[in-house]
């Protein structure tokens, strides 16, 4: 390949990346809507097929799966609302406890750093004033965006229902796309669907297990809002590195404010450390496996990139989307180098992948073979 061809390839690649970023940024509402709906449809597809296996129409299976999704989501909202109601009832007591702890902290700072309480209060008031001046706009944006968020959530069950009904139509569509030089398009999509469904199901199961273990640990040490804090840790665990840190700090702060002894804070820290140890060494490797594992560098890059494009929602979806992209790269021989650079140095089980035939352009007219005999003939 000449230098001119290499330069042209670089320019085309750069233009493609820039165009993709522009589309992802300005098409955020529509893209997020269909990405979330598609991921949920992947998860509910086996349930819809199970209902259809009883001889019921396709729309019945799609409707049952969608209703189950709505019930689970509403159940989560009820559980969180119950815990938040308890938190709101205790808010005056928490404010009083926070004031008491704050005075004690001021006295300690005055003794250790020789900074008077008045100077500390002046510094604190200045920071609060700065926060209030910028926070007003943030609060207005949050409340003004609530309607937009609700309007974007409402269509999701409808889109999931339609995707489940039209699944055979999409299958026919990919069949009609035919064969590329890397294999059948349908085979590639089946591979992506299978592994992405396994990954997403595993992530949800990890969230439930982490939430249950953390909640039990917080209940044992007598921490308030144990269920809320436990499942908050499970949810934040979806965001690598940042989520783990934030999820561990919140229970410790709650323990420091609501309890008189620092031992409760140490107990909350111990629960978080034990939970993360179990998650990193036993839970995630056994449940999620290494089918779409993404290395730390790619994870950080994805978190920063999708965070800049889509905010907090982008950080939550960064790892699943990067995992889906890695699946596509692993399924297409010409893109395997990109899948390798995104993933970790692991060996993938054969049963997790559909082996796609590779067509050599120089021998496109001949039969396509992937067996040992064809490889031996090529060597000869």
GUDRENFI-70465 format. One line per 3 residues: their letters; for each residue z, x negated, y of N, C-alpha, C. Coordinates in steps of 0.02 Angstrom, whole numbers, plus 32768, in hexadecimal, padded with zeros to 4 digits. Layout:
A	Z/X/Y/Z/X/Y/Z/X/Y | ...
This chain:
XXX	8000/7FD5/7FC4/8000/8000/8000/8000/7FD4/803E | 7FD0/7FE0/806B/7FCA/7FB7/80A7/8001/7FC8/80D9 | 8008/7F9C/810C/803B/7FA7/813F/802D/7FE8/8166
XXX	7FEC/7FF7/8171/7FDB/8034/8196/7FF0/8072/816F | 7FE4/8072/812D/7FF8/80AB/8104/8044/80B1/8102 | 8066/8078/80FF/80AF/807A/8100/80CA/8097/8141
XXX	80AC/8083/8179/80C1/809D/81BA/80B4/80E8/81BF | 807A/80FE/81A6/806A/8145/81A7/809C/816D/817C | 80AD/8152/8143/80DD/8174/8117/8121/8179/8139
XXX	8135/8143/815C/8175/8144/817F/8175/8179/81B7 | 813E/817C/81DD/8139/81AC/8214/813A/81F3/81F9 | 8116/8200/81C3/8115/8243/81A6/815B/8257/818D
XXX	817D/8227/816D/81C1/8235/8155/81F0/8244/818F | 81EC/821C/81C4/8217/8226/81FE/820A/8269/821F | 81CA/827C/8225/81B9/82BD/8242/81D3/82F6/8217
XXX	81CE/82ED/81D4/81E6/8322/81A7/8232/832A/81AE | 8256/82F3/81B2/829F/82F6/81BA/82B1/8318/81FC | 8290/8304/8232/829F/8321/8273/828F/836C/8274
XXX	8257/837F/8257/8245/83C6/8255/8278/83EE/822C | 828F/83D1/81F4/82C1/83F2/81CB/8302/83FD/81F1 | 8318/83CA/8216/8356/83D0/823D/834E/8406/8272
XXX	8315/8408/8294/830A/843B/82C7/830C/8481/82A9 | 82EB/848A/8270/82EA/84CB/824F/8331/84DF/8239 | 8356/84B0/821C/839B/84BF/8206/83C8/84D1/8241
XXX	83BE/84B1/827A/83E9/84BF/82B4/83D9/8503/82D3 | 839A/850E/82E2/8387/854C/8305/8382/8588/82D6 | 837A/857B/8296/8378/85B2/8266/83BA/85BE/8242
XXX	83F1/85A5/8260/8433/85A8/8240/8446/85EE/8229 | 8442/8624/8252/845A/8666/823B/8434/867E/81FD | 83F2/8679/81FF/83CB/8692/81C7/83D2/8666/8189
XXX	83D1/8624/8193/83D6/85F6/815A/841A/85FC/8138 | 8450/85FF/815F/8492/8606/8142/8498/8647/811B | 847B/867C/8136/847E/86BE/8115/845F/86BA/80D0
XXX	8425/869C/80CB/8402/869A/808A/841E/8663/805D | 8439/862D/8079/8458/85FA/804F/8496/8616/802C | 84C2/8636/8052/84FF/8653/8035/84EC/868A/8003
XXX	84BD/86B5/8015/84A8/86EB/7FE8/848A/86CF/7FA8 | 8461/869A/7FAF/8443/867C/7F74/8476/865C/7F45 | 84A8/863B/7F62/84DC/861C/7F38/8504/8652/7F13
XXX	8514/8688/7F35/8539/86BF/7F15/850E/86E0/7EDF | 84CD/86E6/7EEC/84A1/8704/7EBA/849E/86D8/7E7B | 849E/8695/7E85/84A0/8668/7E4B/84DE/8674/7E21
XXX	8517/867D/7E42/8556/8688/7E1E/8557/86CA/7DF8 | 853A/86FE/7E17/853E/8741/7DF9/8506/8750/7DC8 | 84D5/8723/7DC3/849C/8730/7D97/84AF/873B/7D4E
XXX	84DC/8713/7D30/84EF/8720/7CEA/850F/8764/7CE1 | 8538/877A/7D11/8558/87BC/7D0C/8524/87F3/7D0E | 84F4/87ED/7D3A/84BF/8820/7D3E/8497/8823/7CFE
XXX	8488/87E9/7CE1/8463/87E8/7CA1/848C/8805/7C68 | 84CE/87FA/7C69/84F9/8816/7C35/84F8/8862/7C37 | 84FB/887F/7C73/84F8/88C7/7C7A/84B5/88E2/7C63
XXX	847F/88BE/7C73/843D/88D3/7C5E/8434/88D0/7C12 | 845A/88A3/7BF1/8453/889D/7BA8/846C/88DB/7B83 | 8492/8906/7BA4/84A8/8945/7B86/8474/897C/7B8B
XXX	8438/896B/7BA1/8403/899C/7BA7/8402/89C1/7BE9 | 8428/89AC/7C19/842B/89CD/7C5A/83F3/89B2/7C87 | 83DE/89D9/7CB9/83AA/89C2/7CE7/83C0/8984/7D0D
XXX	838E/8961/7D27/839C/8923/7D4A/83C6/892F/7D89 | 83B9/8966/7DAB/83DE/8973/7DE9/8428/8980/7DDB | 8438/899A/7DA0/847E/89A6/7D8E/84A2/8963/7D87
XXX	8483/8934/7D65/84A2/88F2/7D5E/84AD/88D0/7DA1 | 847B/88D4/7DCD/8482/88B7/7E10/84B9/88DA/7E38 | 84BD/891C/7E31/84F0/8942/7E56/8536/8931/7E3D
XXX	853F/892D/7DFB/8581/891C/7DDF/8597/88D7/7DF7 | 8569/88A6/7DF3/857A/8862/7E09/858C/8861/7E53 | 8568/8886/7E7C/8576/8888/7EC4/85B9/88A9/7ED2
XXX	85C9/88DF/7EAE/8609/8900/7EB7/8643/88D2/7EA4 | 863B/88AD/7E6D/866E/887D/7E59/8679/8849/7E90 | 8643/8832/7EAE/8648/8802/7EE5/8670/8820/7F1F
XXX	8660/885D/7F32/8683/887E/7F69/86CD/8887/7F5A | 86DE/889A/7F1C/8724/88A4/7F09/874A/8862/7F0E | 872D/882C/7EF5/874E/87EB/7EF8/8759/87D4/7F3F
XXX	8726/87DC/7F69/872D/87C7/7FAF/8762/87F0/7FD3 | 8760/8832/7FC9/8792/885D/7FE9/87D9/884D/7FCF | 87DE/883D/7F8E/881F/8829/7F73/883A/87EA/7F94
XXX	880E/87BA/7FA0/8823/877C/7FC2/883A/878B/8009 | 8816/87B8/802C/882A/87CA/8070/886D/87ED/8070 | 887A/8818/803F/88BA/883B/803B/88F3/880A/802F
XXX	88E8/87DA/8001/891C/87A8/7FF2/892B/877D/8030 | 88F6/8766/8051/8900/873D/808D/8921/8766/80C5 | 890B/87A5/80CC/8929/87CF/8100/8973/87DC/80F4
XXX	8986/87E5/80B4/89CD/87EF/80A3/89F6/87B2/80B7 | 89DD/8777/80A8/8A01/873A/80BA/8A03/872F/8106 | 89CB/873F/8128/89CA/8737/8170/89F8/8769/8193
XXX	8A00/87A4/8175/8A2F/87D5/8191/8A77/87BB/818E | 8A88/879D/8155/8ACA/877F/814E/8AD3/8746/817F | 8A9E/871F/8189/8AA1/86E7/81B9/8AAB/8702/8200
XXX	8A89/8738/8212/8A8F/8755/8255/8AD5/8770/8260 | 8AF3/878E/822C/8B37/87A9/8234/8B6A/8771/8241 | 8B5E/8737/8225/8B8C/86FF/822D/8B7B/86D2/8268
XXX	8B48/86E5/828E/8B31/86BA/82C5/8B67/86AE/82FA | 8B8E/86E1/8310/8BC4/86D2/8341/8BF6/869F/8327 | 8C0A/86A7/82E7/8C39/8677/82CA/8C1A/8631/82C5
XXX	8BDA/862F/82B7/8BB7/85EE/82B3/8BB5/85CD/82F8 | 8BAA/85F6/832C/8BA8/85DA/8370/8BED/85BD/8383 | 8C22/85E2/8371/8C66/85C9/8380/8C74/8589/835A
XXX	8C60/8587/831A/8C6B/854B/82F2/8C43/8511/830D | 8C06/8520/8324/8BDC/84EB/833F/8BFB/84CE/837F | 8C18/84FA/83A9/8C39/84E3/83E6/8C74/84B5/83D6
XXX	8C9C/84CB/83A3/8CD5/84A2/838F/8CBF/845E/8375 | 8C8D/845E/834A/8C73/841F/8330/8C55/83F4/8367 | 8C35/8416/8398/8C18/83F1/83CF/8C4C/83CD/83FA
XXX	8C85/83EE/8406/8CBB/83CF/842C/8CD8/8392/8407 | 8CE0/839B/83C6/8CF9/8363/839E/8CC8/8328/83A0 | 8C87/8338/839D/8C55/8303/83A0/8C56/82E1/83E4
XXX	8C5F/8307/8419/8C62/82EA/845C/8C9D/82BA/8463 | 8CD7/82CF/8448/8D11/82A3/844B/8D05/8262/8424 | 8CE5/8268/83EB/8CD7/822B/83C2/8CA7/81FD/83E8
XXX	8C73/8219/8408/8C44/81F0/842E/8C67/81CF/8469 | 8C95/81F4/8489/8CB9/81D8/84C2/8CE4/819D/84AD | 8D02/81A3/8472/8D2D/816D/845A/8D05/8131/8443
XXX	8CCC/813E/8422/8CA6/8107/8405/8C76/80E6/8437 | 8C53/8110/845E/8C20/80F6/848C/8C37/80F3/84D5 | 8C74/810D/84E3/8C90/810D/8526/8C62/8132/8558
XXX	8C48/816A/8541/8C20/8196/856C/8C48/81D6/8577 | 8C57/81E5/85B6/8C81/821F/85C4/8C60/8260/85AD | 8C8A/8291/85A0/8C70/82D2/858A/8C46/82F2/85C1
XXX	8C58/82E6/8600/8C2F/8303/8636/8BE9/82E6/8635 | 8BE3/82A4/862B/8BA0/8285/8627/8B7A/829F/85EB | 8B9D/82A9/85B4/8B7C/82C5/8579/8B62/830B/8586
XXX	8B8B/8334/85A8/8B76/8378/85B8/8B3B/8379/85E8 | 8B3D/834C/861A/8B04/8349/8649/8AC4/8336/8624 | 8AC8/8305/85F7/8A8C/82F2/85D1/8A74/832B/85A5
XXX	8AA4/834D/8585/8A93/8385/8559/8A73/83BE/8581 | 8A8F/83CD/85BC/8A73/8403/85E5/8A2D/83F3/85FD | 8A21/83B3/860D/89DD/83A0/8621/89AB/83AA/85E8
XXX	89C0/8398/85AB/8994/83A1/8572/8987/83EB/8564 | 89BD/8414/856C/89B5/845C/8562/8987/847A/8596 | 898C/8463/85D4/8960/847D/8609/8917/846B/85FB
XXX	890B/842D/85E4/88C7/841A/85D3/88AD/8444/8599 | 88D8/8450/8568/88C4/8478/852F/88B5/84C0/8543 | 88DF/84DA/8572/88D4/851F/8587/8893/8527/85AD
XXX	8883/84F5/85D7/8845/84FA/85FE/8807/84F9/85D2 | 8809/84D0/859E/87D0/84CE/8570/87D7/8500/8537 | 8815/8513/8528/881E/8541/84F1/880B/8588/8500
XXX	880E/859A/8542/87FA/85DE/8553/87B2/85EC/8541 | 8787/85BB/8550/8741/85C4/853E/8738/85C7/84F2 | 875F/859F/84CF/8759/859F/8486/876D/85E2/8469
XXX	87A5/85FD/8483/87BD/863E/846A/878A/8675/8479 | 876C/8672/84B5/8739/86A4/84C6/86FD/869E/8498 | 86EA/8661/8487/86B2/8657/8459/86C3/8671/8414
XXX	8702/8667/83FF/8716/867F/83BC/8712/86CA/83B8 | 872F/86EC/83EC/872F/8735/83EB/86E9/8751/83F4 | 86C3/8731/841F/867E/874A/8429/8653/873E/83EC
XXX	8665/8709/83C5/863E/86FC/8389/8654/8723/834C | 868D/8747/8353/86A5/876D/8319/8673/87A2/8304 | 8657/87C5/8336/8626/87F8/8326/85E8/87DB/8304
XXX	85D3/87A0/831C/8599/877F/82FD/85A8/876B/82B6 | 85E6/8752/82AA/85F8/873F/8265/85F8/877B/8237 | 8617/87B2/824F/8619/87EE/8225/85D3/880A/8218
XXX	85A9/8808/824B/8565/8821/8242/853D/87F6/8212 | 854F/87B5/820D/852C/878A/81DD/8548/878F/8197 | 8589/87A6/8190/85A7/87AD/814E/8591/87EE/812D
XXX	858B/8822/8155/857B/8865/8139/853B/8865/810F | 8504/8844/8125/84C6/8847/80FC/84C9/8820/80BB | 84FC/87F4/80B2/84FD/87C9/8077/84FD/87F0/8036
XXX	8529/8823/802C/8526/8849/7FED/84E2/886B/7FE2 | 84C3/8883/8017/8482/88A3/8010/844D/8871/7FF9 | 844E/8835/8017/841D/8802/8003/842A/87EA/7FBC
XXX	846A/87E3/7FA9/847B/87CF/7F64/8461/8804/7F33 | 846B/8843/7F43/8452/8879/7F19/8406/8876/7F11 | 83E3/886B/7F47/839A/8868/7F44/8382/882A/7F1E
XXX	83A4/87F2/7F27/8391/87B6/7F02/8399/87BF/7EB7 | 83CF/87E1/7EA3/83DA/87ED/7E5B/83A6/881E/7E3F | 8392/884F/7E67/835F/887E/7E4F/831B/885B/7E48
XXX	830B/882F/7E77/82C9/880F/7E7A/82C7/87CC/7E55 | 82F6/87BF/7E2A/82F8/877D/7E09/82BA/8771/7DDF | 82A1/87A4/7DBC/8264/879C/7D95/8228/878F/7DC1
XXX	8227/87AD/7DFC/81F0/87A1/7E2A/81EE/8759/7E41 | 8229/873D/7E4F/822C/86F6/7E61/8217/86CA/7E27 | 8229/86DD/7DEA/8215/86B6/7DB0/81C9/86B5/7DA9
XXX	81AA/86EF/7DB2/8161/86F3/7DAF/8141/86CA/7DE8 | 8161/86CB/7E21/8147/86A4/7E5A/8146/865A/7E4A | 817C/8641/7E2E/817E/85FA/7E1D/814F/85EA/7DE3
XXX	8144/8619/7DB6/8113/860E/7D81/80CC/8609/7D9F | 80BD/8632/7DCF/807B/8632/7DED/806E/85F4/7E17 | 80A4/85D4/7E2F/809B/8595/7E53/807E/8560/7E26
XXX	8089/8568/7DE4/8069/853C/7DB3/808C/84FA/7DAA | 8065/84C8/7D9D/807D/8486/7D8B/806F/8454/7DC3 | 80A1/842B/7DD0/8098/83F3/7DFD/8092/83B4/7DD3
XXX	808A/837C/7DF5/8085/833D/7DCF/80C8/832B/7DB0 | 80FD/834D/7DC3/8140/833E/7DA9/8156/8372/7D76 | 812E/83A4/7D66/8142/83D5/7D34/813A/841C/7D4F
XXX	814D/844B/7D26/8148/8491/7D39/817B/84A1/7D70 | 8164/84C5/7DA3/8191/84D9/7DD9/81C8/8506/7DBF | 81B6/8532/7D90/81E8/855F/7D74/821F/8539/7D50
XXX	820C/8506/7D2A/823E/84DD/7D07/826D/84BB/7D38 | 8252/84A3/7D6E/827B/8482/7DA0/82AD/84B4/7DBE | 8296/84F0/7DCE/82C2/8522/7DEB/82F7/853A/7DB9
XXX	82E4/853F/7D7A/8315/8552/7D47/834C/851D/7D42 | 8337/84DE/7D44/8368/84A8/7D42/8397/84AA/7D7E | 837B/84B6/7DB9/83A4/84BB/7DF5/83D4/84F6/7DF1
XXX	83BA/852F/7DDA/83E3/856B/7DD5/841C/8561/7DA4 | 840E/8544/7D6A/8440/853B/7D36/8479/850D/7D4D | 8466/84D3/7D66/8499/84A3/7D79/84BF/84B7/7DB8
XXX	849C/84D6/7DE8/84BE/84EC/7E25/84EF/8524/7E15 | 84DD/8550/7DE7/850C/8585/7DD4/854A/8568/7DB2 | 8540/8537/7D87/8578/8517/7D66/85A5/84F4/7D99
XXX	8587/84D3/7DC9/85AD/84AF/7DFC/85D5/84DF/7E27 | 85B5/8514/7E40/85D7/8543/7E6C/860F/8568/7E47 | 8602/857B/7E09/8636/859C/7DE2/8671/856E/7DD7
XXX	8663/852E/7DCC/8698/84FE/7DC3/86C1/84F3/7E02 | 869F/84F1/7E3C/86C2/84E7/7E7B/86F1/8522/7E89 | 86DA/855F/7E7D/8705/859A/7E88/8741/8599/7E58
XXX	8736/8583/7E1A/876D/857F/7DEB/879F/854A/7E00 | 8786/8512/7E1A/87B3/84DD/7E32/87DD/84F7/7E6C | 87BF/851F/7E99/87E4/853B/7ED1/881D/8568/7EB7
XXX	880E/8592/7E86/8842/85BE/7E6B/887A/8596/7E49 | 8867/8564/7E23/889A/853C/7E00/88C5/8515/7E31 | 88A5/84F6/7E62/88CC/84D1/7E95/88F9/8500/7EBC
XXX	88E0/853A/7ECE/8909/856A/7EF2/8945/8580/7ECA | 893A/858D/7E89/8971/85A3/7E5E/89A5/856C/7E55 | 898E/852E/7E47/89BD/84F6/7E3D/89E5/84E8/7E7D
XXX	89C2/84E6/7EB6/89E4/84D8/7EF5/8A15/8510/7F06 | 8A02/854F/7EFB/8A2E/8587/7F0A/8A6D/8584/7EDF | 8A65/8574/7E9F/8A9F/856E/7E73/8ACD/8536/7E8A
XXX	8AAF/84FD/7E9D/8AD7/84C5/7EB5/8AFD/84D6/7EF4 | 8ADE/84F8/7F23/8B00/850B/7F61/8B36/853F/7F53 | 8B2A/856C/7F24/8B5D/859D/7F12/8B9A/857B/7EF3
XXX	8B8E/8548/7ECB/8BC5/8525/7EAA/8BF2/8503/7EDD | 8BD5/84E4/7F10/8BFE/84C1/7F42/8C18/84F1/7F77 | 8C05/8532/7F73/8C1F/8564/7FA2/8BFE/8564/7FE5
XXX	8BBD/8553/7FE8/8B99/8551/8027/8B7F/8597/8038 | 8B83/85AA/8077/8B6A/85EB/808C/8B1D/85EC/808C | 8B02/8628/8085/8AB9/8632/8084/8A98/8607/804F
XXX	8AB7/8603/8014/8AA0/85D6/7FE0/8A5A/85E8/7FC8 | 8A4D/8629/7FBF/8A0B/863D/7FA5/89D5/862F/7FD9 | 89E3/863E/8017/89B2/8632/804C/89A2/85E7/8051
XXX	89D6/85BE/8052/89CC/8575/8058/89AA/8559/801A | 89BC/8573/7FDF/899E/855A/7FA1/8953/8566/7F9F | 893E/85A3/7FAD/88F7/85B2/7FAA/88D1/8596/7FE6
XXX	88F5/858A/801D/88D6/8567/8055/88C3/8520/8041 | 88EF/84FF/801B/88DF/84BC/8002/88A2/84BF/7FD4 | 88A0/84F3/7FA8/8866/84F9/7F7B/8825/8503/7FA1
XXX	8827/852C/7FD6/87EA/8538/7FFD/87D5/84FA/8024 | 8806/84D8/8043/87F5/849D/806A/87DD/8464/803F | 87EE/8466/7FFE/87D8/8431/7FD1/878B/8431/7FCA
XXX	876B/8468/7FDD/8722/846B/7FDB/8704/8437/800B | 8727/842B/8043/8711/83F9/8073/8730/83B6/8061 | 870C/8387/8044/872B/8349/802D/874A/8321/8067
XXX	877D/82FB/8055/879E/82CC/8083/87C1/82F1/80BC | 879C/8310/80E9/87BB/8332/8122/87E5/836D/810B | 87CA/8396/80DD/87ED/83D1/80C6/882E/83BF/80A2
XXX	882C/838B/807A/8867/8375/8055/889E/8360/8085 | 888C/833A/80B8/88BE/8322/80E9/88DD/835C/810F | 88B3/8389/8129/88CD/83C2/8150/88F6/83F0/8123
XXX	88DD/83FD/80E6/8902/8428/80B8/8945/840D/80A5 | 894E/83CB/80A6/898F/83AD/8094/89BE/83AC/80D0 | 89A4/83A6/810C/89CF/83A3/8147/89EE/83E6/8158
XXX	89CA/841C/814D/89E3/845E/8160/8A24/8470/813B | 8A28/846B/80F7/8A67/847A/80D5/8AA1/844D/80EC | 8A91/840D/80F9/8AC6/83E0/810F/8AE2/83F6/8153
XXX	8AB6/8409/8181/8ACD/8420/81C2/8AF5/8461/81BD | 8ADE/848E/8192/8B03/84CD/8188/8B49/84BE/816C | 8B4D/848F/813D/8B8E/847D/8120/8BBC/845E/8155
XXX	8BA1/8434/8181/8BC9/8415/81B5/8BE4/8449/81E7 | 8BBC/847D/81F5/8BCF/84AF/8226/8BFF/84E2/8209 | 8BF3/84F8/81CB/8C1A/852F/81AE/8C57/8518/8189
XXX	8C5D/84D9/8177/8C95/84C1/8150/8CBE/848F/8178 | 8CFF/848B/8167/8D2C/845E/818B/8D2B/8417/816F | 8D17/8410/8130/8D18/83CE/8111/8CD1/83B3/810B
XXX	8CCC/8372/8115/8C8B/8351/810F/8C74/834D/80C6 | 8CA2/835B/8097/8C90/8358/8051/8C5C/838C/803F | 8C5C/83C5/8062/8C29/83F8/8055/8BE4/83DF/8068
XXX	8BE0/83BA/809F/8BA0/839C/80B3/8B88/8369/807F | 8BB8/8341/8066/8BA7/8311/8031/8B91/8335/7FF1 | 8BB3/836F/7FE3/8B9E/8396/7FA9/8B58/83B2/7FB1
XXX	8B47/83CA/7FEE/8B03/83E3/7FFB/8AD0/83AB/7FF4 | 8AE2/8370/800D/8AB6/8336/8005/8AAC/8325/7FBC | 8AE2/8329/7F94/8ADC/831A/7F4D/8AAF/834C/7F2A
XXX	8AB5/838D/7F3C/8A89/83C0/7F1E/8A40/83B1/7F2E | 8A32/839F/7F6D/89ED/8390/7F80/89D2/8353/7F5B | 89FC/831F/7F54/89E5/82E3/7F31/89D9/82F0/7EE7
XXX	8A05/8315/7EC8/89FC/8325/7E81/89BF/8351/7E76 | 89B5/8381/7EA3/897B/83AD/7E9E/893A/8385/7EA4 | 8938/8358/7ED5/88FB/832F/7EDE/88F0/8300/7EA4
XXX	8926/82E5/7E87/891F/82B9/7E4D/8901/82E0/7E12 | 891B/831C/7E06/8900/8345/7DD0/88B8/8359/7DDD | 88A9/8369/7E1C/8865/837F/7E2D/8833/8346/7E25
XXX	8844/830B/7E3C/8816/82D3/7E3A/880B/82B8/7DF4 | 883F/82B9/7DC9/883B/8298/7D88/8831/82C7/7D4D | 8841/8306/7D54/883D/8333/7D1B/8815/8373/7D29
XXX	8826/8396/7D60/880A/83D9/7D6B/87C0/83D5/7D7B | 87AE/83B3/7DB1/8767/83AF/7DC5/873B/838D/7D91 | 874F/8353/7D73/8724/8335/7D40/8718/8362/7D04
XXX	874B/838A/7CF0/8743/83B4/7CB5/871B/83F3/7CC4 | 8725/8410/7CFF/8707/8451/7D0E/86C3/8449/7D2F | 86BF/8422/7D64/8680/8419/7D87/8654/83E6/7D65
XXX	8674/83B0/7D4C/864E/837D/7D2A/8628/8351/7D5C | 85F8/832C/7D43/85D2/82FE/7D6D/858A/8313/7D76 | 857B/8354/7D6B/8535/836A/7D6D/8518/8364/7DB3
XXX	853F/8372/7DE7/8526/836C/7E2B/8556/8342/7E55 | 8575/8311/7E38/85A5/82E8/7E5D/8581/82C1/7E94 | 859E/82C0/7ECF/8581/829F/7F09/85B0/8266/7F1C
XXX	8594/822B/7F2A/85BE/81F1/7F39/85E0/81F9/7F7D | 8616/81D3/7F8A/863B/81DD/7FC9/8612/81D3/8008 | 85E4/81A1/8009/85BC/8196/8044/858F/81D1/8053
XXX	856E/81EB/801F/8544/8226/8029/856D/8263/803D | 85AA/8269/8022/85D6/82A1/8034/85E8/829F/807E | 85FB/8263/8096/860E/825D/80DD/85D2/826A/810A
XXX	8598/824F/80F7/855C/825B/811F/854A/82A5/8121 | 8551/82C7/80E7/8542/830F/80E5/8573/8336/810E | 85B4/8325/810A/85E7/8348/8132/85D9/8341/817D
XXX	85CA/8304/8192/85BD/82F9/81DA/857D/831D/81EF | 8549/8315/81C7/8508/8333/81DA/850B/837F/81DD | 8524/839F/81A7/8526/83E8/81A6/855C/8402/81D6
XXX	8591/83DA/81E3/85C2/83EE/8214/85A4/83F0/825A | 857A/83BF/826B/8558/83C0/82AC/8526/83F9/82B1 | 8506/840A/827A/84D3/843F/827B/84F2/8484/827B
XXX	8522/8490/824E/853B/84D4/8241/8586/84DC/824C | 85A9/84A9/8265/85F0/84B1/8272/861A/84AF/8233 | 8651/84D5/8233/867F/84D6/81FB/865E/84F2/81BC
XXX	8635/8525/81C5/8611/8541/818B/85E3/850D/816C | 85C5/84E4/8195/859A/84AF/817B/85C1/847C/8153 | 85FF/846C/8168/8628/843D/8143/863B/845A/80FF
XXX	8647/849B/80FC/8659/84BB/80BC/861D/84BA/808D | 85E1/84C5/80A8/85A5/84C9/807E/8584/8486/8073 | 859D/8451/8094/857B/8410/8092/8575/83F5/804B
XXX	85AC/83F4/8027/85AC/83D8/7FE3/8583/8402/7FB2 | 858B/8445/7FB1/8560/846C/7F84/8515/8463/7F93 | 8502/8463/7FD3/84BB/845C/7FE4/84A2/8416/7FD0
XXX	84CB/83E3/7FDD/84B8/839F/7FC9/84B3/839A/7F7D | 84E0/83BD/7F5A/84DC/83BE/7F11/849D/83E0/7EF8 | 8489/8417/7F19/844A/8438/7F07/840E/840A/7F13
XXX	8410/83E6/7F4C/83DA/83B7/7F5B/83D7/8380/7F27 | 8411/8369/7F11/8412/8335/7EDD/83F5/834F/7E9B | 8402/838E/7E8C/83E6/83AB/7E4F/839A/83AB/7E52
XXX	837F/83BF/7E8B/8336/83BF/7E93/831A/8379/7E8B | 833B/8348/7EAA/8323/8303/7EA5/8328/82E9/7E5D | 835D/82FB/7E39/8364/82E5/7DF4/8332/8307/7DC6
XXX	831A/8342/7DD9/82EC/8367/7DAF/82A4/8351/7DB7 | 8294/8330/7DEF/8250/831B/7DFD/824C/82CF/7DF9 | 8224/82B4/7DCA/8222/826C/7DC1/8214/8244/7E00
XXX	81E7/825C/7E2A/81D5/8236/7E66/820E/8234/7E99 | 823F/8262/7E93/8277/8265/7EC2/82B8/8249/7EA4 | 82B5/822F/7E68/82F1/8216/7E47/8315/81E0/7E6F
XXX	82F1/81B3/7E92/8316/8181/7EBA/8344/81A1/7EEE | 832E/81D8/7F0C/8358/81F9/7F3D/8394/821A/7F1C | 838A/8236/7EE1/83C2/8251/7EBB/83F4/821C/7EA8
XXX	83DA/81E0/7E97/8406/81A9/7E85/8430/8192/7EC0 | 8412/818D/7EFC/8437/8175/7F35/846A/81A8/7F4D | 845E/81E9/7F3E/848E/821D/7F51/84C9/8221/7F20
XXX	84BD/8211/7EE0/84EF/821C/7EAD/8518/81DE/7E9E | 8543/81E7/7E6D/856D/81B0/7E55/854D/8191/7E17 | 8565/8156/7E04/854B/8133/7DCA/8568/8151/7D8B
XXX	854B/818A/7D75/8564/81AC/7D39/8528/81BC/7D0C | 8537/81C5/7CCD/8505/81DA/7C9C/8509/8225/7C93 | 84D1/8247/7C98/84D0/828F/7C93/84C2/82A3/7C4B
XXX	84E7/82D3/7C2F/84DA/82EB/7BEC/8494/830A/7BE7 | 8474/8300/7BAD/8430/8319/7BA4/842D/8365/7BA8 | 8461/8388/7B91/845E/83D0/7B8F/8463/83EF/7BD5
XXX	8473/83C7/7C08/8479/83E2/7C4B/8436/83E1/7C70 | 8403/83C2/7C54/83C4/83BC/7C78/838B/83D5/7C4D | 8359/83F0/7C6F/831A/8403/7C50/82EA/83C9/7C5A
XXX	82D3/83AB/7C25/82A7/8372/7C2A/8260/838A/7C3A | 8247/8375/7C73/8207/838C/7C8B/81D1/835A/7C7A | 8196/8371/7C65/8160/8343/7C55/8144/8322/7C95
XXX	8134/82E3/7C8F/8118/82BF/7CC9/80CF/82B1/7CBB | 80A6/82C4/7CEB/805E/82BC/7CE4/8049/827D/7D09 | 802C/824E/7CE5/8012/8212/7D04/7FCF/8223/7D25
XXX	7FC9/821A/7D67/7F8A/822C/7D88/7F4D/820A/7D6A | 7F55/81CE/7D50/7F1C/81AA/7D33/7F07/81C7/7CF0 | 7F34/81EE/7CD1/7F24/820C/7C8F/7F2E/8257/7C93
XXX	7F1D/8273/7CCD/7F29/82BB/7CD7/7EFF/82E5/7CA9 | 7EC5/82CC/7C93/7E9B/82F3/7C67/7EB2/82F3/7C1F | 7EDB/82C3/7C0E/7EF2/82BE/7BC9/7F2F/82E8/7BBD
XXX	7F48/82EB/7B7E/7F85/8311/7B6F/7FC2/82F1/7B8D | 7FF1/831B/7B9F/8030/8304/7BBC/8062/82FA/7B84 | 807E/82BF/7B7E/80AE/82B3/7B49/80EB/8290/7B63
XXX	8123/82A1/7B47/8162/8282/7B5C/8186/8261/7B21 | 8167/8261/7AE6/8188/8246/7AAB/8181/81FB/7AA6 | 819F/81DF/7A71/819E/8197/7A67/8158/817E/7A57
XXX	8130/81A5/7A30/80EE/818E/7A1C/80C1/8185/7A5A | 80C4/81B4/7A88/809A/81AD/7AC5/80B0/8170/7AED | 80F2/8163/7AF1/8109/812A/7B17/80F2/80E8/7AF6
XXX	80F3/80E6/7AB2/80DC/80AA/7A8F/8092/809F/7A99 | 806B/80D6/7A9B/8023/80CF/7AA7/8016/80B4/7AED | 803D/80CC/7B1E/8033/80B4/7B62/8042/806A/7B68
XX	8077/8052/7B43/8087/800B/7B44/804E/7FE1/7B26 | 8030/7FFC/7AF0/7FFA/7FD8/7AD0/7FBD/7FD3/7AFE
